[in-house]
Amino acid sequence: MYEMIELEDVERLVDDGALLLDVMSRKSYEESHLPGAVNISLKELDEASAAQLDRSRPVITYCFDYQ
């Protein structure tokens, strides 16, 4: 389940130790990503790849949106 959050909430959560998960392609990630973010492309995101994430931390997932 997911919910949209405001930038201020992202900043607060990251300051409190949340993990930033960039789900864009590897190429897009290499071109530009938020500092400290890890990358698992949406095409590769499955139970096995998600299991590699630190589940003791909240995870903020993001991608690029043209709108």
C-alpha positions as CSV (number, residue, x, y, z in Angstrom):
1,M,0.0,0.0,0.0
2,Y,1.2,3.5,-0.7
3,E,0.3,7.1,0.0
4,M,1.4,10.4,-1.5
5,I,3.3,12.6,0.8
6,E,4.4,16.2,0.7
7,L,8.0,17.3,0.3
8,E,8.2,18.5,3.9
9,D,7.2,15.0,5.1
10,V,9.9,13.4,2.9
11,E,12.5,15.7,4.4
12,R,11.4,15.0,7.9
13,L,11.3,11.2,7.3
14,V,14.7,11.2,5.7
15,D,16.1,13.2,8.6
16,D,14.6,10.5,10.9
17,G,16.3,7.7,8.9
18,A,13.9,6.8,6.1
19,L,15.3,5.1,3.0
20,L,14.8,6.7,-0.4
21,L,14.1,4.1,-3.1
22,D,14.4,5.3,-6.6
23,V,12.4,3.0,-9.0
24,M,13.5,4.6,-12.2
25,S,15.7,2.8,-14.7
26,R,19.3,2.4,-13.9
27,K,20.2,4.9,-16.7
28,S,17.8,7.5,-15.3
29,Y,19.1,6.9,-11.8
30,E,22.7,7.4,-12.9
31,E,21.7,10.7,-14.7
32,S,19.9,12.1,-11.7
33,H,18.7,11.0,-8.3
34,L,18.1,12.3,-4.8
35,P,21.2,12.2,-2.6
36,G,21.4,9.0,-0.6
37,A,18.8,7.1,-2.7
38,V,19.2,3.5,-3.7
39,N,18.0,2.2,-7.0
40,I,15.8,-0.8,-7.8
41,S,14.0,-0.2,-11.1
42,L,10.3,-0.8,-11.1
43,K,10.8,-3.6,-13.6
44,E,13.2,-5.3,-11.2
45,L,11.3,-4.7,-8.0
46,D,10.0,-8.0,-6.7
47,E,10.0,-9.8,-3.4
48,A,13.6,-10.9,-3.7
49,S,14.9,-7.4,-4.4
50,A,12.7,-5.8,-1.8
51,A,14.0,-8.3,0.7
52,Q,17.4,-6.6,0.4
53,L,16.0,-3.4,1.8
54,D,16.4,-2.5,5.5
55,R,12.9,-3.2,6.8
56,S,13.6,-1.5,10.1
57,R,13.5,1.8,8.2
58,P,10.5,3.5,6.5
59,V,10.9,3.3,2.7
60,I,10.0,6.3,0.5
61,T,9.6,5.2,-3.1
62,Y,9.8,7.7,-5.9
63,C,10.0,8.1,-9.6
64,F,10.0,10.9,-12.1
65,D,6.6,12.4,-12.9
66,Y,6.1,14.8,-15.8
67,Q,2.8,16.1,-14.3
